[in-house]
Amino acid sequence: MHKHAGFTLIELMVVIVIIAVLAGIGYPSYSDYIRRGKIAEAISALADTRAKMEQFFLDNRTYVGADAGNMPCNGAVLSAGKKQFTYTCTNLGVGTYTVTAAGVGTEGMGAFAYTINEQNVRGSTVTGLSGWSSNATCWVTKKGGVC
């Protein structure tokens, strides 16, 4: 009697199905993990810009002019070296400003926009991304509007 070694087609198909199920469960979680890591760029940059804007206000008693060259709210200065978000300053006035981080690129980052103003009011807008929701009072960092 001859004994054959190897795998049957059924055994190989079972292994492929198990791998497919694990990948189907793991990939969405991994994608969200990567997305949350990229969100940290916006949160860090906005917090840093807010501190610089307050220093600008202490020095000048106004936010007007904070978007001039090499100033804390200049778009080119804010966006330099950043990959996942572009930064803009709007509503610059004697006592007001709003800094916005708008997501760019692939992997759903374009769905995110974060804001902060002179009163430290933080806001998040998330559009077209399943499981994520906006929040007008904080920066959303996880699915479900969790801040």
C-alpha positions as CSV (number, residue, x, y, z in Angstrom):
1,M,0.0,0.0,0.0
2,H,1.2,3.4,-1.0
3,K,0.7,6.4,1.5
4,H,0.5,9.8,-0.2
5,A,1.6,12.9,1.7
6,G,0.2,16.3,1.2
7,F,-3.0,18.4,1.6
8,T,-6.3,17.8,0.0
9,L,-8.2,20.5,-1.9
10,I,-10.8,20.7,0.9
11,E,-8.1,21.3,3.5
12,L,-6.6,24.1,1.5
13,M,-10.0,25.7,0.9
14,V,-10.7,25.6,4.7
15,V,-7.4,27.4,5.4
16,I,-8.2,30.0,2.7
17,V,-11.6,30.7,4.2
18,I,-10.2,31.1,7.7
19,I,-7.5,33.5,6.4
20,A,-10.2,35.5,4.5
21,V,-12.4,35.8,7.6
22,L,-9.5,37.0,9.7
23,A,-8.5,39.5,7.1
24,G,-12.1,40.7,6.8
25,I,-12.2,41.4,10.6
26,G,-8.6,42.7,11.0
27,Y,-8.3,45.1,8.0
28,P,-11.1,47.6,9.1
29,S,-9.6,47.7,12.6
30,Y,-6.2,48.3,11.2
31,S,-7.4,51.1,8.9
32,D,-9.1,52.9,11.8
33,Y,-5.9,52.5,13.9
34,I,-3.9,54.2,11.1
35,R,-6.5,56.9,10.6
36,R,-6.4,57.7,14.4
37,G,-2.6,58.1,14.1
38,K,-2.9,60.5,11.3
39,I,-5.5,62.6,13.2
40,A,-2.9,63.3,15.8
41,E,-1.1,65.5,13.3
42,A,-4.1,67.9,13.1
43,I,-4.7,68.0,16.9
44,S,-1.1,68.7,17.7
45,A,-0.8,71.4,15.0
46,L,-4.0,73.1,16.1
47,A,-3.0,73.1,19.8
48,D,0.4,74.5,18.9
49,T,-1.1,77.2,16.7
50,R,-3.5,78.2,19.4
51,A,-0.6,78.7,21.8
52,K,1.3,80.8,19.2
53,M,-1.8,82.8,18.5
54,E,-2.3,83.7,22.1
55,Q,1.4,84.8,22.3
56,F,0.8,86.9,19.2
57,F,-2.2,88.5,20.9
58,L,-0.3,89.2,24.1
59,D,2.4,90.9,22.0
60,N,0.1,92.9,19.7
61,R,-3.3,93.1,21.4
62,T,-5.0,91.9,18.2
63,Y,-5.1,88.9,16.0
64,V,-5.0,91.1,12.9
65,G,-1.8,90.4,10.9
66,A,-1.2,87.0,12.4
67,D,-1.5,85.6,8.8
68,A,1.4,87.6,7.5
69,G,4.7,86.0,6.4
70,N,6.4,83.9,9.1
71,M,3.5,84.7,11.5
72,P,1.7,81.9,13.5
73,C,-1.4,81.8,11.3
74,N,0.3,82.0,7.9
75,G,-1.1,79.0,5.8
76,A,2.3,78.2,4.3
77,V,4.0,78.2,7.8
78,L,1.2,76.1,9.3
79,S,1.2,73.5,6.4
80,A,5.0,73.2,6.1
81,G,6.0,69.6,6.6
82,K,2.5,68.4,7.2
83,K,1.2,65.5,5.1
84,Q,-2.3,64.7,6.2
85,F,-3.9,68.1,6.6
86,T,-3.8,71.6,5.2
87,Y,-4.2,74.5,7.6
88,T,-6.0,77.8,7.1
89,C,-6.8,80.8,9.4
90,T,-10.0,82.7,9.0
91,N,-12.0,85.3,10.9
92,L,-8.9,87.2,11.9
93,G,-10.0,90.2,13.9
94,V,-9.1,92.3,16.9
95,G,-10.4,89.6,19.2
96,T,-11.2,86.6,17.0
97,Y,-9.7,83.9,14.8
98,T,-10.5,80.4,13.6
99,V,-7.8,77.9,12.6
100,T,-9.0,74.9,10.4
101,A,-7.2,71.7,9.6
102,A,-8.8,70.0,6.5
103,G,-7.8,66.5,5.7
104,V,-6.2,65.6,2.4
105,G,-5.0,62.5,0.7
106,T,-6.2,58.9,0.6
107,E,-7.5,56.5,3.2
108,G,-10.4,58.6,4.1
109,M,-8.5,61.5,5.6
110,G,-10.3,64.0,3.3
111,A,-13.4,63.3,5.4
112,F,-12.0,65.1,8.4
113,A,-11.9,68.8,9.3
114,Y,-11.0,70.2,12.7
115,T,-11.3,73.8,14.0
116,I,-10.3,75.8,17.0
117,N,-10.9,79.5,17.9
118,E,-9.8,82.1,20.3
119,Q,-12.1,80.8,23.0
120,N,-10.5,77.3,22.7
121,V,-13.8,76.0,21.2
122,R,-12.8,72.9,19.3
123,G,-14.9,71.3,16.6
124,S,-14.9,68.3,14.3
125,T,-16.6,67.7,11.0
126,V,-16.5,64.2,9.6
127,T,-18.3,63.6,6.3
128,G,-18.9,60.4,4.3
129,L,-17.0,58.0,6.6
130,S,-19.1,55.1,8.1
131,G,-19.1,54.9,11.9
132,W,-17.5,58.4,12.4
133,S,-19.6,61.4,13.4
134,S,-19.0,65.1,13.8
135,N,-18.9,66.9,17.1
136,A,-19.2,70.7,17.5
137,T,-17.5,70.8,21.0
138,C,-14.4,68.6,20.7
139,W,-12.0,66.9,18.4
140,V,-13.3,63.5,17.3
141,T,-10.5,60.9,17.5
142,K,-12.5,57.7,17.4
143,K,-15.5,56.2,15.7
144,G,-18.9,57.2,17.1
145,G,-18.0,60.9,17.9
146,V,-15.7,60.0,20.8
147,C,-13.3,62.8,21.7
